[in-house]
Each structure stands twice: as structure tokens, then as C-alpha cells.
Amino acid sequence: LFTINEWGLDTEGIIHDFLLRRSIIHLNWCVDDPFFEEIILQKKFKPSSLRIDFVSDKDYLSEMNSLGYHAYFLPLATDPSLFFPENQPYINDVAFVGSSYLNQIGEFSNMAPTFVESMVPSIASILKEYLLNNELDIEKLLHDKISTSPLTQSISKKKALFICKHLAGFLYRKEIVLELAKSFENFAVYGDNGWLSSIENKLHKTVRYGDELREIYNGTRINIDINRVVIKNGFTQRIFDVLACRSFLITSAKPLIREFFETEDKKEIVTFSNAEELTDLINYFLNHESQLKTIAQRGYEKVLAAHTYKHRIQQIFKIVKKHLF
């Protein structure tokens, strides 16, 4: 059995027990937070000797394995039959594709409104530091602040940290987008209508995953990847899909990017550490088209060589073989 996230799929353990009785292997790929159900809804996965979990963020490995899961790191990837280069004119100089997360933040905030209100000044202060250096361990800063804050019985420290991380991520993404909208005339945001509370209507557009999104990535001179702060040690889907289109990408700096992609001499991807640097990099590459195309070509070659879903399936079977035999 292969599942993705498995949120709410088997809260009573019926499938879990059936698989054990029949000696069926269960592979689960957590492409989001594997502890979301446990933290927010008090539901838990059920470890077993025949279950293997793959996580798209390395930072979940330690806790999952300590709780009895058999967890391995498996980054996201791309489907080159869906995302590929197309010869078309640019429609945007700069663009960001992503959710505003406005509705989700509203739901999380409603879980503990008094706590969230009390934390807003601290989150704003921490966010100022993060805007100056996106390699900062924002989770540790939030954890330290929560540890000294009074909590009611209805909200655990884990739940408080979960909510604060998502709120900080929402505000960080919003701040970066607002700065780009102010700095670049031919800038567009593709996402849900939550963006309309922050930016002008003319800058906002919608797009569906698939052919439409491929056209946007191909038709944008500089694609921006604004990581959520909850993704500390993992990749977004955006990175692999953009590069598979042989398109240029600037993403948040973090050690994992440097581990998987060349970011120095023969760049395959470009990273930014703060909001000011992002603006400077965009201005530079808007005026250096040949360098932009060279980097995009290298990124394209790297993704096709190592980061398609075919590669991930091969990794899965290698791990299954090692784990079970």
C-alpha cells in the first residue's frame, strides 16, 4: 500500500491491522508535516514492522524514528512529462506562484485567539531578524519564546509552536511579496484570492497545476521560491518544477540547497539570504540575460539527472530492500 500523508485515512487502525495480518508493506510519503494530525487533531499514525515512512523534510527524521517509525528522507521531485521547456515569449519579468495561506492562518488563529494575539509582537520581532537572514533558526527562537509564555490547558507547547511557525511563515511570505510588488513593475503573483487583501488586483492571477503552471514558469524571466519557515530542511515542489522547465529560479538560502545543488561557481540555482539581497539579485539578472540562461540550463540538467519521480521511486525500492531484507 502506498499513501501520501495518510492524514485521517486510518484513525481506527483498521487498515493497519489488516496489512499486518496479510503481511502487506505500507509505504507512506509525508510531503507535509507528519505530526499535523497528532498536534492539531490528536490522531496518530501507527508504526509497524512493515511500515516505512518517507519525509520531505530531514528535520522530522529524529522524532519519527524515536517514536518507533522507520523514517527516511525523500525530497520532492518533478514529472518531466508535465514540466518541460517551451519556446515562448516572457509574460512576466518576476513572478511568485504560491498560496497566501490566509484561510489556513485564520483557522489556526481561531484555535487559540488569545494566545496568538499575545504572541504577535514577539513573532513580529523575530520576523524582522528572519527578513535579514533567512538561515536563522526561527523555530528555536519561537520555541524559546513560547517556553516562557503562559499557556492554557487547551493548547500544548507543540500546538503553540505549530501555530506560531505557520503564522510567521505567512507573514514572511507576505512581506517578501509586498516588497517585490513595490520594487518591480512587471511582477505577478499566482495564487488564491487571499492575496487580494495585500496586493493590487492587477498583480494577482490564478493558475491551475499542470499545463497552465508550466506555461507560467516558462513565461517568467525570474521565478521566485519563497520558502515557508516551517520547511527548515526540505524542498518545495516549486524548485523542481521550475528547473524542469529550464527556467531561472531564486530560492531561500539554506544548507540543504547547497547539499543538492551547486550555488557557487557553476551555479545551478541562485539563493538569497535576505529581502534586500533578493531585490539586488533580481535587478542583476534582469540585466544579465546570458548568465540567467546558463544557470537555468545547468539547473535543468541537474533535475533531469537526479530529481524526477523516476529517481524517487528507485530510491524507495532501494530503501525497502535494505529495510526488509
Buried (B, 14 or more C-beta within 10 A) or exposed (E): BEBEBBBEBBBEEEBBEEBBEEEEBBBBBBBBBBBBBBBBEEBEBBBBEBBBBBBBBBBBBEEBBEEEBBBBBBBBBBBBEBBBBBEEEEBBBBBBBBBBBBEBBEEBBEBBEEBBEEBEEBBEEBBEEBBEEBBBEBBEBBBEBBEEBEBEEEBEEBBBBBBBBBBBBBBBBBBBBEBBBEBBEBBBBBBBEBBBEBBEEEBBBEBEEEEEBBBBBBBBBBBBBBBBBBBBBBBBBBBBBBBBBBBBBBBBBBEBBEEBBBBEEEBBBBBBBBBEBBBEBBEEBBEEEEBBBBBBBBBBEBBBEEBBBEBBEEBBEEBBEEBEE
